[in-house]
């Protein structure tokens, strides 16, 4: 469970969101996390290989780079200016590139599928 779980439970929020991470070399990792968790936390708290999250979710390192499945891009929303700046430092930048620390999981993102790049550094 993520660190925000007790806080969410205190407010009566217990909805779980299912996310699938597709590894660069194959394999899928599906996890369930509480509503309000960031995509980066969903990966790091569940030890999904390929997501480092070195800065702890502060949009300061780009080690949580993912590719959002095109079917989900509209629901995920647009990149922020800070995210754009950080993404300029990644290898293999794509139109679907996002930083997982900038995506907060809500009911609209239940079932989200993201792919991981070959490397985060």
Biopython code that builds the backbone (N, CA, C, O; Angstrom):
import numpy as np
from Bio.PDB.StructureBuilder import StructureBuilder

atoms = [
    (1, "UNK", "N", (0.840, -1.190, 0.000)),
    (1, "UNK", "CA", (0.000, 0.000, 0.000)),
    (1, "UNK", "C", (0.882, 1.249, 0.000)),
    (1, "UNK", "O", (2.022, 1.217, 0.464)),
    (2, "UNK", "N", (0.365, 2.297, -0.501)),
    (2, "UNK", "CA", (1.125, 3.535, -0.564)),
    (2, "UNK", "C", (1.016, 4.290, 0.753)),
    (2, "UNK", "O", (0.168, 3.991, 1.595)),
    (3, "UNK", "N", (1.888, 5.268, 0.910)),
    (3, "UNK", "CA", (1.888, 6.054, 2.135)),
    (3, "UNK", "C", (0.605, 6.852, 2.299)),
    (3, "UNK", "O", (0.272, 7.227, 3.423)),
    (4, "UNK", "N", (-0.118, 7.122, 1.244)),
    (4, "UNK", "CA", (-1.325, 7.929, 1.358)),
    (4, "UNK", "C", (-2.533, 7.104, 1.778)),
    (4, "UNK", "O", (-3.590, 7.673, 2.052)),
    (5, "UNK", "N", (-2.413, 5.793, 1.837)),
    (5, "UNK", "CA", (-3.553, 4.941, 2.171)),
    (5, "UNK", "C", (-4.227, 5.299, 3.481)),
    (5, "UNK", "O", (-5.454, 5.395, 3.499)),
    (6, "UNK", "N", (-3.499, 5.508, 4.600)),
    (6, "UNK", "CA", (-4.181, 5.863, 5.847)),
    (6, "UNK", "C", (-4.960, 7.169, 5.738)),
    (6, "UNK", "O", (-6.054, 7.287, 6.291)),
    (7, "UNK", "N", (-4.409, 8.139, 5.036)),
    (7, "UNK", "CA", (-5.096, 9.415, 4.862)),
    (7, "UNK", "C", (-6.372, 9.226, 4.058)),
    (7, "UNK", "O", (-7.423, 9.761, 4.411)),
    (8, "UNK", "N", (-6.276, 8.463, 2.975)),
    (8, "UNK", "CA", (-7.467, 8.212, 2.176)),
    (8, "UNK", "C", (-8.521, 7.466, 2.982)),
    (8, "UNK", "O", (-9.708, 7.786, 2.906)),
    (9, "UNK", "N", (-8.094, 6.480, 3.749)),
    (9, "UNK", "CA", (-9.030, 5.702, 4.569)),
    (9, "UNK", "C", (-9.712, 6.597, 5.601)),
    (9, "UNK", "O", (-10.892, 6.411, 5.901)),
    (10, "UNK", "N", (-8.980, 7.559, 6.140)),
    (10, "UNK", "CA", (-9.553, 8.469, 7.131)),
    (10, "UNK", "C", (-10.700, 9.286, 6.539)),
    (10, "UNK", "O", (-11.611, 9.697, 7.257)),
    (11, "UNK", "N", (-10.653, 9.516, 5.245)),
    (11, "UNK", "CA", (-11.715, 10.261, 4.570)),
    (11, "UNK", "C", (-12.730, 9.336, 3.887)),
    (11, "UNK", "O", (-13.588, 9.785, 3.128)),
    (12, "UNK", "N", (-12.611, 8.045, 4.174)),
    (12, "UNK", "CA", (-13.565, 7.095, 3.626)),
    (12, "UNK", "C", (-13.339, 6.737, 2.173)),
    (12, "UNK", "O", (-14.232, 6.196, 1.521)),
    (13, "UNK", "N", (-12.154, 7.031, 1.655)),
    (13, "UNK", "CA", (-11.840, 6.712, 0.272)),
    (13, "UNK", "C", (-11.098, 5.381, 0.249)),
    (13, "UNK", "O", (-10.002, 5.265, 0.797)),
    (14, "UNK", "N", (-11.685, 4.399, -0.372)),
    (14, "UNK", "CA", (-11.029, 3.092, -0.426)),
    (14, "UNK", "C", (-11.006, 2.534, -1.841)),
    (14, "UNK", "O", (-10.697, 1.359, -2.037)),
    (15, "UNK", "N", (-11.328, 3.356, -2.820)),
    (15, "UNK", "CA", (-11.339, 2.896, -4.207)),
    (15, "UNK", "C", (-9.933, 2.512, -4.639)),
    (15, "UNK", "O", (-8.952, 3.190, -4.331)),
    (16, "UNK", "N", (-9.871, 1.416, -5.351)),
    (16, "UNK", "CA", (-8.597, 0.955, -5.870)),
    (16, "UNK", "C", (-8.580, 1.159, -7.381)),
    (16, "UNK", "O", (-9.589, 0.979, -8.063)),
    (17, "UNK", "N", (-7.425, 1.535, -7.880)),
    (17, "UNK", "CA", (-7.221, 1.788, -9.297)),
    (17, "UNK", "C", (-6.242, 0.743, -9.833)),
    (17, "UNK", "O", (-5.189, 0.509, -9.238)),
    (18, "UNK", "N", (-6.589, 0.126, -10.945)),
    (18, "UNK", "CA", (-5.746, -0.896, -11.552)),
    (18, "UNK", "C", (-4.952, -0.270, -12.698)),
    (18, "UNK", "O", (-5.504, 0.421, -13.554)),
    (19, "UNK", "N", (-3.636, -0.531, -12.691)),
    (19, "UNK", "CA", (-2.720, 0.014, -13.688)),
    (19, "UNK", "C", (-1.873, -1.123, -14.244)),
    (19, "UNK", "O", (-1.468, -2.018, -13.502)),
    (20, "UNK", "N", (-1.604, -1.093, -15.547)),
    (20, "UNK", "CA", (-0.715, -2.081, -16.147)),
    (20, "UNK", "C", (0.500, -1.376, -16.741)),
    (20, "UNK", "O", (0.376, -0.459, -17.552)),
    (21, "UNK", "N", (1.669, -1.828, -16.316)),
    (21, "UNK", "CA", (2.951, -1.347, -16.824)),
    (21, "UNK", "C", (3.498, -2.410, -17.770)),
    (21, "UNK", "O", (3.665, -3.563, -17.374)),
    (22, "UNK", "N", (3.780, -2.033, -19.016)),
    (22, "UNK", "CA", (4.346, -2.952, -19.988)),
    (22, "UNK", "C", (5.847, -2.715, -20.059)),
    (22, "UNK", "O", (6.293, -1.620, -20.399)),
    (23, "UNK", "N", (6.625, -3.745, -19.737)),
    (23, "UNK", "CA", (8.075, -3.629, -19.726)),
    (23, "UNK", "C", (8.651, -3.491, -21.124)),
    (23, "UNK", "O", (8.057, -3.960, -22.095)),
    (24, "UNK", "N", (9.799, -2.853, -21.225)),
    (24, "UNK", "CA", (10.450, -2.634, -22.517)),
    (24, "UNK", "C", (10.762, -3.961, -23.206)),
    (24, "UNK", "O", (10.552, -4.108, -24.410)),
    (25, "UNK", "N", (11.262, -4.924, -22.434)),
    (25, "UNK", "CA", (11.660, -6.218, -22.995)),
    (25, "UNK", "C", (10.523, -7.237, -22.944)),
    (25, "UNK", "O", (10.741, -8.426, -23.177)),
    (26, "UNK", "N", (9.334, -6.780, -22.645)),
    (26, "UNK", "CA", (8.197, -7.684, -22.555)),
    (26, "UNK", "C", (7.751, -7.850, -21.118)),
    (26, "UNK", "O", (8.419, -7.406, -20.184)),
    (27, "UNK", "N", (6.645, -8.479, -20.962)),
    (27, "UNK", "CA", (6.096, -8.702, -19.625)),
    (27, "UNK", "C", (5.237, -7.537, -19.179)),
    (27, "UNK", "O", (5.521, -6.374, -19.467)),
    (28, "UNK", "N", (4.197, -7.880, -18.478)),
    (28, "UNK", "CA", (3.274, -6.874, -17.951)),
    (28, "UNK", "C", (3.213, -6.989, -16.441)),
    (28, "UNK", "O", (3.246, -8.089, -15.889)),
    (29, "UNK", "N", (3.125, -5.858, -15.784)),
    (29, "UNK", "CA", (2.987, -5.796, -14.331)),
    (29, "UNK", "C", (1.723, -5.010, -14.031)),
    (29, "UNK", "O", (1.669, -3.800, -14.249)),
    (30, "UNK", "N", (0.717, -5.693, -13.534)),
    (30, "UNK", "CA", (-0.533, -5.035, -13.178)),
    (30, "UNK", "C", (-0.580, -4.881, -11.671)),
    (30, "UNK", "O", (-0.358, -5.838, -10.930)),
    (31, "UNK", "N", (-0.873, -3.665, -11.224)),
    (31, "UNK", "CA", (-0.930, -3.370, -9.796)),
    (31, "UNK", "C", (-2.244, -2.672, -9.488)),
    (31, "UNK", "O", (-2.876, -2.095, -10.373)),
    (32, "UNK", "N", (-2.645, -2.730, -8.241)),
    (32, "UNK", "CA", (-3.807, -1.996, -7.765)),
    (32, "UNK", "C", (-3.359, -1.094, -6.629)),
    (32, "UNK", "O", (-2.685, -1.533, -5.697)),
    (33, "UNK", "N", (-3.738, 0.162, -6.719)),
    (33, "UNK", "CA", (-3.351, 1.152, -5.717)),
    (33, "UNK", "C", (-4.550, 2.017, -5.364)),
    (33, "UNK", "O", (-5.506, 2.103, -6.134)),
    (34, "UNK", "N", (-4.502, 2.657, -4.200)),
    (34, "UNK", "CA", (-5.618, 3.534, -3.823)),
    (34, "UNK", "C", (-5.742, 4.745, -4.742)),
    (34, "UNK", "O", (-4.751, 5.272, -5.247)),
    (35, "UNK", "N", (-6.974, 5.166, -4.941)),
    (35, "UNK", "CA", (-7.292, 6.395, -5.652)),
    (35, "UNK", "C", (-6.456, 7.529, -5.054)),
    (35, "UNK", "O", (-6.317, 7.622, -3.835)),
    (36, "UNK", "N", (-5.901, 8.389, -5.908)),
    (36, "UNK", "CA", (-5.113, 9.531, -5.451)),
    (36, "UNK", "C", (-3.615, 9.284, -5.439)),
    (36, "UNK", "O", (-2.840, 10.219, -5.235)),
    (37, "UNK", "N", (-3.192, 8.049, -5.654)),
    (37, "UNK", "CA", (-1.769, 7.708, -5.728)),
    (37, "UNK", "C", (-1.226, 8.209, -7.060)),
    (37, "UNK", "O", (-1.957, 8.223, -8.050)),
    (38, "UNK", "N", (0.032, 8.617, -7.109)),
    (38, "UNK", "CA", (0.617, 8.966, -8.402)),
    (38, "UNK", "C", (1.024, 7.683, -9.123)),
    (38, "UNK", "O", (1.245, 6.645, -8.501)),
    (39, "UNK", "N", (1.113, 7.778, -10.417)),
    (39, "UNK", "CA", (1.530, 6.646, -11.227)),
    (39, "UNK", "C", (2.940, 6.207, -10.837)),
    (39, "UNK", "O", (3.230, 5.010, -10.825)),
    (40, "UNK", "N", (3.813, 7.148, -10.522)),
    (40, "UNK", "CA", (5.171, 6.811, -10.099)),
    (40, "UNK", "C", (5.148, 5.994, -8.816)),
    (40, "UNK", "O", (5.843, 4.983, -8.710)),
    (41, "UNK", "N", (4.350, 6.426, -7.835)),
    (41, "UNK", "CA", (4.232, 5.714, -6.561)),
    (41, "UNK", "C", (3.640, 4.328, -6.770)),
    (41, "UNK", "O", (4.046, 3.371, -6.110)),
    (42, "UNK", "N", (2.684, 4.216, -7.684)),
    (42, "UNK", "CA", (2.098, 2.911, -7.986)),
    (42, "UNK", "C", (3.198, 1.949, -8.420)),
    (42, "UNK", "O", (3.194, 0.780, -8.036)),
    (43, "UNK", "N", (4.134, 2.442, -9.218)),
    (43, "UNK", "CA", (5.233, 1.601, -9.704)),
    (43, "UNK", "C", (6.268, 1.336, -8.614)),
    (43, "UNK", "O", (6.624, 0.184, -8.366)),
    (44, "UNK", "N", (6.750, 2.385, -7.967)),
    (44, "UNK", "CA", (7.825, 2.192, -6.998)),
    (44, "UNK", "C", (7.363, 1.433, -5.761)),
    (44, "UNK", "O", (8.106, 0.604, -5.237)),
    (45, "UNK", "N", (6.160, 1.699, -5.289)),
    (45, "UNK", "CA", (5.656, 0.981, -4.112)),
    (45, "UNK", "C", (5.424, -0.500, -4.384)),
    (45, "UNK", "O", (5.414, -1.316, -3.462)),
    (46, "UNK", "N", (5.238, -0.841, -5.656)),
    (46, "UNK", "CA", (4.996, -2.233, -6.039)),
    (46, "UNK", "C", (6.184, -2.857, -6.764)),
    (46, "UNK", "O", (6.069, -3.921, -7.373)),
    (47, "UNK", "N", (7.319, -2.183, -6.690)),
    (47, "UNK", "CA", (8.575, -2.679, -7.258)),
    (47, "UNK", "C", (8.472, -3.076, -8.729)),
    (47, "UNK", "O", (8.988, -4.113, -9.144)),
    (48, "UNK", "N", (7.805, -2.246, -9.495)),
    (48, "UNK", "CA", (7.720, -2.469, -10.937)),
    (48, "UNK", "C", (9.098, -2.161, -11.528)),
    (48, "UNK", "O", (9.589, -1.040, -11.396)),
    (49, "UNK", "N", (9.724, -3.146, -12.178)),
    (49, "UNK", "CA", (11.047, -2.886, -12.758)),
    (49, "UNK", "C", (10.962, -1.870, -13.893)),
    (49, "UNK", "O", (10.040, -1.898, -14.708)),
    (50, "UNK", "N", (11.958, -0.964, -13.924)),
    (50, "UNK", "CA", (12.020, 0.009, -15.002)),
    (50, "UNK", "C", (11.583, 1.407, -14.625)),
    (50, "UNK", "O", (11.718, 2.329, -15.430)),
    (51, "UNK", "N", (11.059, 1.592, -13.415)),
    (51, "UNK", "CA", (10.697, 2.926, -12.916)),
    (51, "UNK", "C", (11.564, 3.179, -11.686)),
    (51, "UNK", "O", (11.467, 2.459, -10.692)),
    (52, "UNK", "N", (12.407, 4.204, -11.757)),
    (52, "UNK", "CA", (13.300, 4.499, -10.638)),
    (52, "UNK", "C", (12.716, 5.521, -9.672)),
    (52, "UNK", "O", (12.731, 5.305, -8.460)),
    (53, "UNK", "N", (12.208, 6.617, -10.187)),
    (53, "UNK", "CA", (11.645, 7.655, -9.320)),
    (53, "UNK", "C", (12.669, 8.237, -8.368)),
    (53, "UNK", "O", (12.381, 8.422, -7.185)),
    (54, "UNK", "N", (13.868, 8.529, -8.868)),
    (54, "UNK", "CA", (14.976, 8.983, -8.028)),
    (54, "UNK", "C", (14.681, 10.239, -7.215)),
    (54, "UNK", "O", (15.190, 10.373, -6.102)),
    (55, "UNK", "N", (13.882, 11.155, -7.730)),
    (55, "UNK", "CA", (13.636, 12.413, -7.015)),
    (55, "UNK", "C", (12.443, 12.319, -6.074)),
    (55, "UNK", "O", (12.090, 13.300, -5.420)),
    (56, "UNK", "N", (11.824, 11.155, -6.002)),
    (56, "UNK", "CA", (10.710, 10.970, -5.082)),
    (56, "UNK", "C", (9.405, 11.601, -5.545)),
    (56, "UNK", "O", (8.478, 11.759, -4.750)),
    (57, "UNK", "N", (9.323, 11.957, -6.800)),
    (57, "UNK", "CA", (8.074, 12.503, -7.323)),
    (57, "UNK", "C", (8.021, 14.004, -7.384)),
    (57, "UNK", "O", (6.936, 14.586, -7.381)),
    (58, "UNK", "N", (9.174, 14.649, -7.438)),
    (58, "UNK", "CA", (9.238, 16.109, -7.458)),
    (58, "UNK", "C", (9.426, 16.712, -8.841)),
    (58, "UNK", "O", (9.723, 17.901, -8.964)),
    (59, "UNK", "N", (9.257, 15.912, -9.871)),
    (59, "UNK", "CA", (9.407, 16.387, -11.256)),
    (59, "UNK", "C", (10.783, 17.022, -11.464)),
    (59, "UNK", "O", (10.919, 18.086, -12.067)),
    (60, "UNK", "N", (11.810, 16.319, -10.933)),
    (60, "UNK", "CA", (13.150, 16.881, -10.981)),
    (60, "UNK", "C", (14.197, 15.928, -11.548)),
    (60, "UNK", "O", (15.390, 16.221, -11.471)),
    (61, "UNK", "N", (13.776, 14.782, -12.122)),
    (61, "UNK", "CA", (14.811, 13.852, -12.585)),
    (61, "UNK", "C", (14.450, 13.070, -13.844)),
    (61, "UNK", "O", (15.361, 12.605, -14.529)),
    (62, "UNK", "N", (13.216, 12.903, -14.179)),
    (62, "UNK", "CA", (12.747, 12.169, -15.364)),
    (62, "UNK", "C", (13.050, 10.670, -15.308)),
    (62, "UNK", "O", (13.102, 10.021, -16.353)),
    (63, "UNK", "N", (13.252, 10.103, -14.106)),
    (63, "UNK", "CA", (13.498, 8.665, -13.996)),
    (63, "UNK", "C", (12.209, 7.882, -13.763)),
    (63, "UNK", "O", (12.231, 6.741, -13.301)),
    (64, "UNK", "N", (11.091, 8.517, -14.091)),
    (64, "UNK", "CA", (9.795, 7.821, -14.067)),
    (64, "UNK", "C", (9.086, 8.010, -15.407)),
    (64, "UNK", "O", (7.858, 8.040, -15.487)),
    (65, "UNK", "N", (9.893, 8.134, -16.444)),
    (65, "UNK", "CA", (9.408, 8.334, -17.807)),
    (65, "UNK", "C", (8.603, 7.118, -18.267)),
    (65, "UNK", "O", (9.055, 5.981, -18.131)),
    (66, "UNK", "N", (7.421, 7.361, -18.806)),
    (66, "UNK", "CA", (6.576, 6.309, -19.359)),
    (66, "UNK", "C", (5.978, 6.796, -20.679)),
    (66, "UNK", "O", (5.987, 7.987, -20.989)),
    (67, "UNK", "N", (5.461, 5.838, -21.440)),
    (67, "UNK", "CA", (4.705, 6.148, -22.639)),
    (67, "UNK", "C", (3.257, 5.767, -22.369)),
    (67, "UNK", "O", (2.958, 4.611, -22.070)),
    (68, "UNK", "N", (2.373, 6.726, -22.473)),
    (68, "UNK", "CA", (0.953, 6.491, -22.225)),
    (68, "UNK", "C", (0.322, 5.896, -23.479)),
    (68, "UNK", "O", (0.484, 6.420, -24.581)),
    (69, "UNK", "N", (-0.390, 4.809, -23.295)),
    (69, "UNK", "CA", (-1.106, 4.176, -24.407)),
    (69, "UNK", "C", (-2.012, 5.223, -25.055)),
    (69, "UNK", "O", (-2.695, 5.965, -24.349)),
    (70, "UNK", "N", (-2.027, 5.294, -26.385)),
    (70, "UNK", "CA", (-2.829, 6.315, -27.077)),
    (70, "UNK", "C", (-4.304, 6.336, -26.675)),
    (70, "UNK", "O", (-4.932, 7.395, -26.682)),
    (71, "UNK", "N", (-4.853, 5.192, -26.329)),
    (71, "UNK", "CA", (-6.260, 5.144, -25.915)),
    (71, "UNK", "C", (-6.513, 5.912, -24.622)),
    (71, "UNK", "O", (-7.659, 6.228, -24.302)),
    (72, "UNK", "N", (-5.460, 6.210, -23.887)),
    (72, "UNK", "CA", (-5.589, 6.868, -22.586)),
    (72, "UNK", "C", (-5.100, 8.315, -22.584)),
    (72, "UNK", "O", (-5.288, 9.014, -21.589)),
    (73, "UNK", "N", (-4.487, 8.778, -23.654)),
    (73, "UNK", "CA", (-3.831, 10.089, -23.644)),
    (73, "UNK", "C", (-4.765, 11.241, -23.284)),
    (73, "UNK", "O", (-4.373, 12.138, -22.539)),
    (74, "UNK", "N", (-5.975, 11.229, -23.795)),
    (74, "UNK", "CA", (-6.904, 12.325, -23.487)),
    (74, "UNK", "C", (-7.294, 12.330, -22.012)),
    (74, "UNK", "O", (-7.386, 13.394, -21.400)),
    (75, "UNK", "N", (-7.522, 11.166, -21.444)),
    (75, "UNK", "CA", (-7.915, 11.078, -20.028)),
    (75, "UNK", "C", (-6.774, 11.438, -19.089)),
    (75, "UNK", "O", (-6.999, 11.968, -18.001)),
    (76, "UNK", "N", (-5.552, 11.150, -19.515)),
    (76, "UNK", "CA", (-4.386, 11.471, -18.675)),
    (76, "UNK", "C", (-4.143, 12.972, -18.642)),
    (76, "UNK", "O", (-3.711, 13.510, -17.622)),
    (77, "UNK", "N", (-4.416, 13.647, -19.743)),
    (77, "UNK", "CA", (-4.244, 15.096, -19.796)),
    (77, "UNK", "C", (-2.906, 15.502, -20.385)),
    (77, "UNK", "O", (-2.082, 14.664, -20.754)),
    (78, "UNK", "N", (-2.717, 16.786, -20.460)),
    (78, "UNK", "CA", (-1.520, 17.349, -21.080)),
    (78, "UNK", "C", (-0.369, 17.465, -20.089)),
    (78, "UNK", "O", (-0.561, 17.467, -18.873)),
    (79, "UNK", "N", (0.812, 17.561, -20.640)),
    (79, "UNK", "CA", (2.015, 17.775, -19.824)),
    (79, "UNK", "C", (2.006, 19.193, -19.258)),
    (79, "UNK", "O", (1.469, 20.117, -19.870)),
    (80, "UNK", "N", (2.606, 19.347, -18.087)),
    (80, "UNK", "CA", (2.811, 20.679, -17.524)),
    (80, "UNK", "C", (4.098, 21.260, -18.107)),
    (80, "UNK", "O", (4.875, 20.533, -18.725)),
    (81, "UNK", "N", (4.331, 22.538, -17.923)),
    (81, "UNK", "CA", (5.559, 23.172, -18.414)),
    (81, "UNK", "C", (6.789, 22.566, -17.746)),
    (81, "UNK", "O", (7.801, 22.338, -18.409)),
    (82, "UNK", "N", (6.715, 22.303, -16.444)),
    (82, "UNK", "CA", (7.844, 21.706, -15.722)),
    (82, "UNK", "C", (8.128, 20.301, -16.247)),
    (82, "UNK", "O", (9.282, 19.896, -16.384)),
    (83, "UNK", "N", (7.075, 19.579, -16.534)),
    (83, "UNK", "CA", (7.226, 18.231, -17.075)),
    (83, "UNK", "C", (7.867, 18.281, -18.463)),
    (83, "UNK", "O", (8.746, 17.476, -18.770)),
    (84, "UNK", "N", (7.438, 19.210, -19.289)),
    (84, "UNK", "CA", (8.040, 19.388, -20.621)),
    (84, "UNK", "C", (9.540, 19.615, -20.500)),
    (84, "UNK", "O", (10.324, 19.018, -21.237)),
    (85, "UNK", "N", (9.939, 20.480, -19.569)),
    (85, "UNK", "CA", (11.360, 20.773, -19.372)),
    (85, "UNK", "C", (12.139, 19.514, -19.003)),
    (85, "UNK", "O", (13.213, 19.269, -19.553)),
    (86, "UNK", "N", (11.609, 18.710, -18.075)),
    (86, "UNK", "CA", (12.293, 17.492, -17.652)),
    (86, "UNK", "C", (12.324, 16.456, -18.768)),
    (86, "UNK", "O", (13.323, 15.756, -18.936)),
    (87, "UNK", "N", (11.260, 16.354, -19.518)),
    (87, "UNK", "CA", (11.210, 15.363, -20.593)),
    (87, "UNK", "C", (12.202, 15.673, -21.709)),
    (87, "UNK", "O", (12.569, 14.780, -22.472)),
    (88, "UNK", "N", (12.639, 16.920, -21.813)),
    (88, "UNK", "CA", (13.635, 17.267, -22.828)),
    (88, "UNK", "C", (14.969, 16.570, -22.577)),
    (88, "UNK", "O", (15.825, 16.546, -23.462)),
    (89, "UNK", "N", (15.159, 16.003, -21.387)),
    (89, "UNK", "CA", (16.417, 15.336, -21.054)),
    (89, "UNK", "C", (16.370, 13.821, -21.256)),
    (89, "UNK", "O", (17.374, 13.147, -21.027)),
    (90, "UNK", "N", (15.239, 13.274, -21.676)),
    (90, "UNK", "CA", (15.135, 11.822, -21.810)),
    (90, "UNK", "C", (15.540, 11.357, -23.205)),
    (90, "UNK", "O", (15.428, 12.092, -24.186)),
    (91, "UNK", "N", (16.010, 10.119, -23.261)),
    (91, "UNK", "CA", (16.237, 9.479, -24.552)),
    (91, "UNK", "C", (14.889, 9.000, -25.067)),
    (91, "UNK", "O", (14.003, 8.664, -24.281)),
    (92, "UNK", "N", (14.739, 8.968, -26.357)),
    (92, "UNK", "CA", (13.528, 8.445, -26.993)),
    (92, "UNK", "C", (12.247, 9.159, -26.564)),
    (92, "UNK", "O", (11.253, 8.516, -26.227)),
    (93, "UNK", "N", (12.279, 10.466, -26.578)),
    (93, "UNK", "CA", (11.088, 11.263, -26.297)),
    (93, "UNK", "C", (10.054, 11.030, -27.398)),
    (93, "UNK", "O", (10.375, 11.066, -28.586)),
    (94, "UNK", "N", (8.825, 10.795, -26.990)),
    (94, "UNK", "CA", (7.722, 10.573, -27.928)),
    (94, "UNK", "C", (6.570, 11.505, -27.569)),
    (94, "UNK", "O", (6.560, 12.115, -26.499)),
    (95, "UNK", "N", (5.624, 11.605, -28.454)),
    (95, "UNK", "CA", (4.430, 12.398, -28.183)),
    (95, "UNK", "C", (3.654, 11.858, -26.998)),
    (95, "UNK", "O", (2.938, 12.604, -26.330)),
    (96, "UNK", "N", (3.789, 10.565, -26.732)),
    (96, "UNK", "CA", (3.078, 9.932, -25.620)),
    (96, "UNK", "C", (3.891, 9.900, -24.328)),
    (96, "UNK", "O", (3.456, 9.314, -23.337)),
    (97, "UNK", "N", (5.068, 10.525, -24.333)),
    (97, "UNK", "CA", (5.929, 10.536, -23.144)),
    (97, "UNK", "C", (5.322, 11.361, -22.025)),
    (97, "UNK", "O", (4.816, 12.462, -22.242)),
    (98, "UNK", "N", (5.382, 10.809, -20.833)),
    (98, "UNK", "CA", (4.932, 11.520, -19.624)),
    (98, "UNK", "C", (5.840, 11.129, -18.476)),
    (98, "UNK", "O", (6.516, 10.101, -18.529)),
    (99, "UNK", "N", (5.853, 11.955, -17.435)),
    (99, "UNK", "CA", (6.507, 11.595, -16.187)),
    (99, "UNK", "C", (5.434, 11.033, -15.272)),
    (99, "UNK", "O", (4.424, 11.685, -15.010)),
    (100, "UNK", "N", (5.658, 9.832, -14.793)),
    (100, "UNK", "CA", (4.658, 9.149, -13.977)),
    (100, "UNK", "C", (4.366, 9.889, -12.678)),
    (100, "UNK", "O", (3.285, 9.732, -12.109)),
    (101, "UNK", "N", (5.306, 10.686, -12.204)),
    (101, "UNK", "CA", (5.074, 11.440, -10.958)),
    (101, "UNK", "C", (4.061, 12.558, -11.155)),
    (101, "UNK", "O", (3.555, 13.111, -10.179)),
    (102, "UNK", "N", (3.761, 12.895, -12.396)),
    (102, "UNK", "CA", (2.833, 13.990, -12.684)),
    (102, "UNK", "C", (1.426, 13.513, -13.026)),
    (102, "UNK", "O", (0.566, 14.310, -13.402)),
    (103, "UNK", "N", (1.197, 12.208, -12.891)),
    (103, "UNK", "CA", (-0.116, 11.643, -13.187)),
    (103, "UNK", "C", (-0.711, 11.083, -11.904)),
    (103, "UNK", "O", (-0.212, 10.103, -11.352)),
    (104, "UNK", "N", (-1.779, 11.713, -11.437)),
    (104, "UNK", "CA", (-2.482, 11.246, -10.239)),
    (104, "UNK", "C", (-3.624, 10.341, -10.681)),
    (104, "UNK", "O", (-4.418, 10.694, -11.553)),
    (105, "UNK", "N", (-3.687, 9.181, -10.066)),
    (105, "UNK", "CA", (-4.654, 8.168, -10.470)),
    (105, "UNK", "C", (-6.024, 8.420, -9.866)),
    (105, "UNK", "O", (-6.182, 8.538, -8.651)),
    (106, "UNK", "N", (-7.003, 8.498, -10.749)),
    (106, "UNK", "CA", (-8.391, 8.721, -10.369)),
    (106, "UNK", "C", (-9.249, 7.641, -11.017)),
    (106, "UNK", "O", (-8.741, 6.802, -11.762)),
    (107, "UNK", "N", (-10.530, 7.663, -10.738)),
    (107, "UNK", "CA", (-11.444, 6.683, -11.324)),
    (107, "UNK", "C", (-11.364, 6.683, -12.852)),
    (107, "UNK", "O", (-11.491, 5.630, -13.476)),
    (108, "UNK", "N", (-11.155, 7.850, -13.455)),
    (108, "UNK", "CA", (-11.066, 7.950, -14.917)),
    (108, "UNK", "C", (-9.876, 7.188, -15.486)),
    (108, "UNK", "O", (-9.854, 6.863, -16.673)),
    (109, "UNK", "N", (-8.883, 6.900, -14.640)),
    (109, "UNK", "CA", (-7.674, 6.221, -15.105)),
    (109, "UNK", "C", (-7.623, 4.757, -14.681)),
    (109, "UNK", "O", (-6.595, 4.099, -14.843)),
    (110, "UNK", "N", (-8.722, 4.247, -14.142)),
    (110, "UNK", "CA", (-8.762, 2.837, -13.760)),
    (110, "UNK", "C", (-8.610, 1.980, -15.015)),
    (110, "UNK", "O", (-9.417, 2.079, -15.939)),
    (111, "UNK", "N", (-7.570, 1.133, -15.047)),
    (111, "UNK", "CA", (-7.278, 0.300, -16.208)),
    (111, "UNK", "C", (-6.191, 0.875, -17.108)),
    (111, "UNK", "O", (-5.876, 0.291, -18.145)),
    (112, "UNK", "N", (-5.615, 2.012, -16.724)),
    (112, "UNK", "CA", (-4.573, 2.678, -17.510)),
    (112, "UNK", "C", (-3.457, 1.708, -17.882)),
    (112, "UNK", "O", (-3.054, 0.867, -17.079)),
    (113, "UNK", "N", (-2.963, 1.838, -19.115)),
    (113, "UNK", "CA", (-1.846, 1.040, -19.606)),
    (113, "UNK", "C", (-0.736, 1.995, -20.028)),
    (113, "UNK", "O", (-0.967, 2.919, -20.809)),
    (114, "UNK", "N", (0.468, 1.770, -19.510)),
    (114, "UNK", "CA", (1.637, 2.557, -19.902)),
    (114, "UNK", "C", (2.779, 1.605, -20.247)),
    (114, "UNK", "O", (2.858, 0.495, -19.720)),
    (115, "UNK", "N", (3.654, 2.050, -21.133)),
    (115, "UNK", "CA", (4.830, 1.279, -21.518)),
    (115, "UNK", "C", (6.067, 1.971, -20.963)),
    (115, "UNK", "O", (6.095, 3.187, -20.777)),
    (116, "UNK", "N", (7.079, 1.168, -20.707)),
    (116, "UNK", "CA", (8.321, 1.700, -20.140)),
    (116, "UNK", "C", (9.385, 1.816, -21.223)),
    (116, "UNK", "O", (9.448, 0.987, -22.131)),
    (117, "UNK", "N", (10.227, 2.852, -21.126)),
    (117, "UNK", "CA", (11.335, 2.986, -22.087)),
    (117, "UNK", "C", (12.424, 1.962, -21.772)),
    (117, "UNK", "O", (12.372, 1.278, -20.749)),
    (118, "UNK", "N", (13.394, 1.868, -22.649)),
    (118, "UNK", "CA", (14.494, 0.920, -22.435)),
    (118, "UNK", "C", (15.265, 1.234, -21.163)),
    (118, "UNK", "O", (15.663, 0.322, -20.438)),
    (119, "UNK", "N", (15.480, 2.523, -20.883)),
    (119, "UNK", "CA", (16.241, 2.930, -19.692)),
    (119, "UNK", "C", (15.712, 4.256, -19.175)),
    (119, "UNK", "O", (15.083, 5.017, -19.910)),
    (120, "UNK", "N", (15.974, 4.521, -17.907)),
    (120, "UNK", "CA", (15.540, 5.772, -17.297)),
    (120, "UNK", "C", (16.683, 6.770, -17.132)),
    (120, "UNK", "O", (16.442, 7.911, -16.740)),
    (121, "UNK", "N", (17.906, 6.372, -17.418)),
    (121, "UNK", "CA", (19.055, 7.278, -17.212)),
    (121, "UNK", "C", (19.738, 7.576, -18.510)),
    (121, "UNK", "O", (20.721, 8.317, -18.534)),
]
sb = StructureBuilder()
sb.init_structure("model")
sb.init_model(0)
sb.init_chain("A")
sb.init_seg("    ")
for serial, (resi, resn, name, xyz) in enumerate(atoms, 1):
    if name == "N":
        sb.init_residue(resn, " ", resi, " ")
    sb.init_atom(name, np.array(xyz, "f"), 0.0, 1.0, " ", f" {name:<3s}", serial, name[0])
structure = sb.get_structure()
